[in-house]
Every structure is written in structure tokens, then in C-alpha cells.
Amino acid sequence: MPRFDLVIVGGGLVGAGLAAALRHSGLRIAVIDSRRPSSDDPRLFALNNGSCQFLDNLHLWPRLSAHASPIQQVHVTRHGHFGSVRLRCEDVGLRNLGHVIPARHIEAALNETLLSLPACTLFRPARLQSLDQDDRMVQLTILTEEGEVSLSSLVVIGADGTDSTVRSQLHIKTEVIDYEQSAIVTRTALKRSHHHVAHERFLADGAVAMLPLPGEECATIWTASNHAVSELMSFSDEEFLKRLQDAFGYRLGRLQGITQRHVFPLRLVRAEKMVEQNVFLLGNSAHTLHPIAAQGFNLAVYEVAVLAEAILEKLQNQKCFTKEDLPEISALIQKQQATSIGVSHRLSTLFSTDSFLGGWPLQLGMMGLDMIMPVKKKFIEAIMGRTGRVPGLLLSDFYEKNLSA
């Protein structure tokens, strides 16, 4: 039976990112991935500055920069109401708040890296059949194209998404909130430059995000009730574009056209715990968020950075990484996790009411946030994972500094 120091179940952006971050660890790592690589992922990620630095520390940025557009400002407005919030990169002393990158380019770059890791064994396509653990080890059975394979590992990372098999095998309960909303994702052609401004336009029934892409194009994410989304998807491209223009307005001029539309149902899924003996849940396996504040993938990257840094520090001190380290790592993540989940959940409901509580006080609150610089700076730093101790992998030259130390 092959024995590993670490088994990662899930070879997507989170699992592959963790394996790549541990490439200097010397650990014997196995990655179990149920999917073959594909180039048809329609998601478009707004990565904060720290997430972009993480990809740069993995030496992926040269392969991604041509597909990335910087975000230098975020402009938040509400349809039919005065007041707005502008979040600027200079507010926190950065060149950019982040970048917008199509998910498929990140996946391709990570897959190329995954295939080049000498101490990593990749099982793909392979599905987890069973997971059993005792005080010391985890025994896994996976189904590959050649048949069943048994593995053992000191620690297992569950990075297999919202419908996590790892989480199910461990009978970890989840809190689920169905927002009864869906998100339409497409790309919108513009007649003029977006000037690297990301727009978030809150509506009575959801929101429209217009995020800068290279050239005169925006990533468009329109969240609305399931009924409204069903109606919007029934329209021709021309009619949909007209409805989008009416909802968003003319801050980007007259919209020129859209690409294929994709629909994603929206819900909050949160595991009641991240650690179960020798197993650690990561990314969407632990939590799936509403996309309204672009916190989901950025939170997952933050968690990967914390976990990888903790493992590397442990090994640098010539100590073995074991299950005893997992609760402490989970505790390091909790504050940022609570912030990201709280912001996403509150924004998904706060702006969707026209009651008094969602009216004048909310507009005054938006104006106050825009005008009071210390409050604005604290808000930006919180949603960017820059409060408290920032993981080294989210800062510049992490490996160069640590390997030369």
C-alpha cells in the first residue's frame, strides 16, 4: 500500500494550489483528482492583491499576466438611490487592489505546475471510495481507470468542493442557506475603456458586477432571484444586453455585446468544523459563499497560504507535520473566515430590501464609509485578508526570503 505524508483530495484550483505551494517541502504528496484538465471553466475571478501575490510566489504570474486586468478602484452604487462608495488602491498604499482573471487560465497554469512536481503523485481521473482513520493514519480507497487503489497518509486535505466526498465520508454536518438566487456569468464588450474600475451595482433583486478584463471588455456577474434569472436566460442576446444596460446604467457607456451566458445557483454552505482527527477541510469543502463580495476564492487562497506556511515552518524546525498541528492551523484561519463569510452573507441580503432599514440609514452609511478614510481603509484591509498576521505566501518573494534564511 503506497504511503504518503499528505494526500490532497481534489486537484482543482485549491488542491493544486496547495500542492504547488508545498513544492519545496520534501513531503511525499498524493493528489486525487476526479476530473481531467479542461479549458471550458466560464468563471471569472476577481483576485485581491494578496491572491495575486500568492500566484506570483508560485511563479505562475508570467503565464497569467497577459490574461489579467488590474483593479485600481471599486465603485459601489445602488440603483435608484444616491450615495456611493469608492475603494481605491491608494487608500491602502497598493499599486492595484487586485486583478480579474478567467479561472481557466489559472487552472491551466496550476495543472502544468502540478505535473512538474517531482515529489507529487497524481491520481487522475480517480474518485474517493472510502476513508477510514485511526489515531495515527488515514486509509483511503480510490477508484481509478485501472481499478481500486489503497493509500495511507498521516494527514488528508479535503479540497473537493461544495459537494465534498471527504466531508460526507466523515459525516460532518453543514449549515446551508439557499439564497433562492442564481448568478449569470458572461463577458460584455465595451465601446470605451473601463479604466480599471470594478463596478458593483446593487439592485432591488440582486446586483450587477462589471469587472475589468484586458482590452475593452468586462466580466459580468448578474445575481438575481431564480425566477428573474430564468426569465433573463430566456431572452435573446440583444434583449439581455438591453436589460443589462437598463439595470447597470451608462457608467461604462453603451454596452456592445455579450458572450455565452452561464448560470450558477447561489447558496451558503458552511461545515460545522474544518478538522476531524487527521483530516482538514479547505476551500469550498469547508465553505461556499455568495459571490457578491468576491470573497470565496480569495478566502480559499488565504487558507492555502496559512496551511502551507504552517507546514513549511514546522518542517524547517525539523519537526514532523502531523494531525496535532491541524487544530492550531484552523484557529489561525477562523478570524478571516468569519470576516469573509459575514461580509458575503450580509451584502447578499442588506441591499435587497427597500424597507426603511435598507433605505436612508443605508445610504448615509455608504456616504460615511466613502468619506471617513480610517474606516474605509480598515474595511478594505479586512476584505483583502490584510488584518492581523498576513501569511507570508501573500507577500512578495516568500520562497526567496525563506530559502536564503
N, C-alpha and C positions, 0 to 999 in steps of 0.2 A: 504494500500500500504506500503510494507516494506521500511523503510528509513535508509540510511547508511551515514556515514561520508565520505566514499571513496568507489567508485566502480572501479574495475580494469577489463577492458575488454581484455581478453587474459590471459590464465593460463599457458603459455609456460615458457621458462626459464626466460624471463624478468618480466612478470607479477607475476609469483610465487616468483621470487627473491625479488620483491618489497614487496609483502605481508609478506614474511618471515622477511625481514629487519625491518618491522613495527610491529613485534610481541609484542614489549613492549610499543607500543604507546597508547594503550587503545582505539583506534579508532574502530568503527564498520565498518568492511570491507566486501565487497562482491567481489568475483572473478567469472567472467563469462568466461567459457572455452568451446570452441566448440568441443574439441577433448577429447576422453578418453585417459588415460595414455597408452603409447605404449613403446616397447623396441626395435623398429626397426629403430631408427634415425641413419643414417650412418655418420652423420657429426662428424668431429674430430677437436676440438678446441685447438688452441694454446693460452692459457691464460697467460697474463702478471702477474708479481708479485702482483700487486695491486688486480687484479681479483681473484687470488688465496687467498689473504688475506681476501677479501670480503666473500668468501665461508667459510673460517675458522672462521670469525666473526659470521657467521650464524650457526656455529657448524656442518657444513656439511663435513669438511675435513676428519674426521676419516672414513667416509663412501666412500670417493673418493680417498684417498691416494694410495690404492692398485692398482687403475686403472690409476694413473697419473705418468708421467715420467718427471723429471725436464729438463729444457733447461738451460744449463750453458753457451752456446755460440751459436751465429748465424753466419753462414758463407755464404756470398753472393758472387756469381760469375756470369760471363756472358759467355755463350757458344761461343767459337771461339775468345775470346778476353782476353788479360792479365788484371791484376788488380783484386783485391778482397777486401771485407770489412769483418772484424771480429768484432762482437759486443760481449763483454764478460761481465759476471755478475760482475766481479771485477772492471770493468770500472765505475760502479755506486755503488759500495760498497754493493752488494747484494749476498746472497748465490746462488740464481738462478734468471734468467731473468723471469721465469715463468714455467708452466707445460703444457704438452699436455694431454688432457682428452677426451675420447669419449663422445659426447653430451648425449647419452642415460643414462649414469651413473649420470650426473648432473641432468637430468630431473627426474630420479627415486628418488634421494635424496631430491630434492625440492618438489616433489609430496608428499613424506612421511611427510615432514615438514608442507606442506600446509594442509594436512588432520588433523594435530595435533593442529592447531592454534585455540584457544577457541573463539576468537572474530571475526573469519572469516567465512562467509557463502559462500559455494562453489556451484555454479550452473553449473552442467556438466552432460551430454552434453547440451549446450544451445547456442543459436545464437541471436545476437543482431538484432532486427527487426526495431526499431526506437529509435531516440534520439532527444529530444527537450529540450531546455534550456531557462531560463529567467534570470533576474538579480541575483537571489538567488539560484535556484535549477536546477538540471538536471532530467528530467523524461525519463526513459528508459523502453522499452518493449522488453522482450526477449522471445524466443520460446524454451520451454523445452519439455521433453518427455511427461509431464503431461498437456501441453498446454501453453498458453500465461501467462506471469507473468509481472506485472508492478512494477518498483522500482523507488526510488528517491534518490538523493545523492547531497551533497554540491559540490563535485568535482569528475570528472571522468578521469581515466587514460586510454588512448588508447594504449594498448600493444599487438595488434592483428595482427602484422606482416606486410609484404610488401604490401599485398593487403588489407589494413586496412578498415574494415567496418566503424569504427568510423570516420576515415579521410574522407571516402566517404560520410557519413551522414552529415558531416559539410561542404562539398564542398570545402575542402582545396586543392588547386592546387599543383601539384608536378612537379619538374624538373626530366626528365627521360633521361638518356644516355644509349642507348643499345650498349654495347661493341662488340656485334656480336661475343661473346666468350662464352664458357661453361667451367665448371670445372669437371674433372673426379676425384672422390674421391675413394680411395681404401687403403688397408693396404699391405705393402710389407715386406716379410720375408727376413732377412739378414743372411749372413754367419758369421758375426762378430759383435762386439759391435758398436753402434753408438756413444758411449762416450758422450751422452747427448748433441750432437751438432745438431742444426737445420740448414738444408741446404736450401738455396733459389738459384735456378739455372735459370737465365734468358735466354730465347731462342729468336730466331728471331720472333716467333709467340706465345708468352706467356711465361710461366715459369713452373718449376717443384719445388715443395716444398717437402722435405723429413724431417719429424718431428719425433723426438724420442718418441717411445712408450715403455712400460715395456717389458723387455726381448730384444731379438734380432729382433726387428720389428720396422717399421716406418709407420707413417701416410703419405700417398702420395696424394698430390693435384696437378694435372696437368691441367693448364689452357691453352687453345689454341682456335683458331678460331672454329666456329661451324662446318665448313666443316672438319677441321682436327680432331676434337673430334668425329664426326660421323664416320670417317674412323678408328680412333683408337678403337672405341667401336665395330667395325665390326670384329676386329682381335680376334683370339683365345687368351687365357691367355698366352700361350707360346710366340706368336708373339708380343703381347702387352708388355710383360716383356722384350723382346729383344729391342723393340723400346724405352722403358723406359731406359734401360741400355745405349743405344746409346746416348740418349738425356742428361742423367744425368752424365754419366761417371762412374768412379770406386772409387769415394771418400768413398763409403761405401762397397767396394769390389764387388764381383759378387752377384747380386740380385738373391734370391732363388725362389720366387713365390709371387703371389698376391691373395687377396680375391676378393669377388664380387665387381664389379665396379658400381659406381653410378654417374649420370650426373646432374649438376645444371647449369641452364642458368645464365649469369652474366650481371648485369646492375646496374647503379647508379640510385637510386630513392631518391629524397630529397623533403620533404614537404616544402612549402614556409613559413610555420610558425609552431611552436610547440604548441602554445596556442591559443585557441578560447573560450573566455569567461571562462566557468567553466571546460574546457577540456584541458588536457595536453597529447601530443603525446610522446611516449617513444620507444626507440629501433628501430626496423625495420619499425614501423609505421611512424616514423619521417625520417628515412634514411636507405637505404640498400646499402652496399658498396661492391666493388670488394674485394675478399678475399686475394689479393696478399700480403698485409702487416699485415694480421691478426688483423685488426682494428675493424671489425664490432661488434662482441660480447663484446670485451673489452670496446668499446665506450659505448655500452648499459649498461654494469655493472657500468661504471663511472657515467652515468646519473642516474641510480637507486640509487647509493651511494649519489650523490648530493641531489637528491629529498628526499630520506629517511632521510638524516641528517638534511635537512632544516625543514622537518615536525617535527622531534623529538625535534629540538631546539625550534621551535615555541611552541610546547606543554609543554616543560619543563619550559618555561616562562609564563605558564598558560594563553596562548592565543589560540584562535581557528584558525585552519588551514582553509583558505578559498581561493577562486579564486583570491583574491587580491595578494596572495603570488606567483602565478604562473609566471607572467612576470619576477619577480626578479630571480626566480629559473632558468628560461630559459636563462637569461643573464649569470648566473654563468656557464652554460654548453657551451655557444657559442664558447669560445676560443678552448677548447679541441675538440669540434665537428668540427670546421673548420680545425684544425690540422689533425685529423684522416681522414676526407674526402679528404683533399688536398693530403696527403701522398698516400692514396689508389689510388686516381684518377691519380696522376702524375706517380706513378710507373707502373700503368697498361698500360700506353702509352709510357713512356720515353724509356724503354728498348726494345720496339718492332720495332724500326727503325734502319736501317743500314746507315742512312744518315750521313753527316759529324757531325751534331749536336748531333747525337747519337753515334758517334764513339770516336775519340781521346779525345775531351773535357770530355766526359762522363767517360772514363777510368781514366783520370787524376783526375777527381772529386772523383771517387771511391777510388783511392790511397790516395788522400788528406784527405778524411773522415777517412780512416783507420789509417793515420799517425798522424793527429792533434787531440790529446786527448780531449781538451776542446770542440771542435766541435762535436766529436763523443759522448761525454758524454751528451751534450745538445740534440743531435738527439735522443739518447736512452731515455732520460727522457721525451722528447716530445711525442714519440710514446707510452710510457708507462703511460701517464697521470700523470706525476710527476713534471710538471712545474706549477708554481704558487701555489695556495692553493689546497692541496691534500685532498679529502674528508676523514673524519675520518674512515669511513667504509672500506677504502682501506688500513688502517694502523692497527697495531696489537692491540688486546684487546679493541676494541671500546666500547662494551657494558659494560665490567667490569669497565672501567675507568669512563664512563658516569653515570652508575647506582650508583657508590660509591661516586660520586662527591656531 
